[in-house]
Amino acid sequence: MGDGDPPPYDDSGGRPGGRPRGRFVPRRRVCTFCVEHIKIIDYKDIDKIRRFVSDRAKT
C-alpha cells in the first residue's frame, strides 16, 4: 500500500461499526398539534406542552 492508496474495502456496507444498510427505515416525525388539528397553542395548557418544556424551564 502506498501513500495515495484508498483503505482496503470491507464488506460492511461502508458504515462505521460494520452495520449493514437498509434494515431500519426511520419513521417520519409528525407534529402532535397538527395531528390533533390544534390551531392555537396556549402556554397555560400544561398537558399539551409538557413534553416540549425541559426540566429546567418547569421551575
Steps between C-alpha positions, in 0.01 A plus 500: 500500500636836401425838647226585249317167507145488642437285807417136430137422419296339774165333439316681780320736266743785559343595833689547823452217745444245222120520503330415171284755322132489432375313805341793685281760336449798730143613549411851400437730795153645514402814688260408782319831469439440129370149564249626757406797276594756766520849349584700813761384752435647845800530732271435798394158370766300685378156389549581131844664523655294783719286274649804324616675819828398663537425871689825553217709358234336717602690815 
